[in-house]
């Protein structure tokens, strides 16, 4: 029989509890099901990326043709290439 999860007064109290306790003592993970949260926005992280000026200028021209910001076009192209490489790896 699993232990009962305590009631927490604050998120900090809950965070401290789970940082020091194993969830396997409280949750029967064999009955867990995959959950899908379609409306969640992905977390974004800002990075610094050095690119040749000519590449940036080319991106800006291509982005202008698509009527999108060049940073958005970079994300689109990168996402497409990542998916392509994942498909090749899976094949």
N, C-alpha and C positions, 0 to 999 in steps of 0.2 A: 504494500500500500504506500502510495506517495504521500509526502508531507504536504500540509496545507500551506498555500502561499499567504503570507501575512498581508494585512491591509496597511497600506502606506499612507502617511499624511501628506507627503510631498514627493515630487519627482526625485529630488536629491536623495531622500531617504531610500527610495526604491533603487536608484542608481547605485548607492552604496551597498545595499543588500545584494544585488546581482553581481557586483564586483567581487564579493567575498563568498558567494554561494554557487554551487553547481546546479544548473537548471534540471539536470537529470534526476535529482532528488525530489523535484517538485512537479515535473511534467513527464507524462508518458509519451515520448517522442515516437513510439511505434504506431500511435494512432494519429499522428500529425498528417495534415493534408496540405498540398501546395495551394497557396493563395495568390490570386492575381489582383493587382491594384492598378487598373488601366488609367486612372485619372491622376496618378502621381506624376509630378514633374521630376525629371532626373536631376540629381545634384550636379552643379557645375563647379568647375575649378578653374581659376585663372592661371594661365601659364605664360611664360615669356618664350618667344620663339624668334630666333634670328633667321631672316631669309634675305637672299640677294634682292636688291632694289628692283632689278629687272623682273624677277618673279612676282614681286608685289605689284608692279605696274601691270604685268600681264593679268594677274588676278583681278585687279581693279577694272580693266577693260572687259574681261569676261563677265564679271559681276554686273557691270553696267548693262551689258547686253541682256542679261537675265533680270535686270531691275531688282537686284538684291545687294545688300552690303557685302563687301569683299570678304569680311570675316565670316559671314554666313555661308558664302560660297566655299570658303576653305573647309568649314565643317561638313558641308554636303559632300565635297569631293573626298575628304578624308573618310567619312562614314561609308561612302560607296566603295572605296578601295579596301577598307577593313573587311566589309562584307564579302567582297570578291576574294580576298586572301583566305578568309575563313571557309568559304565554299571550296576553294582549291585544296585546303588542308583536309577537309572532311572527305573529299573524293578519293 
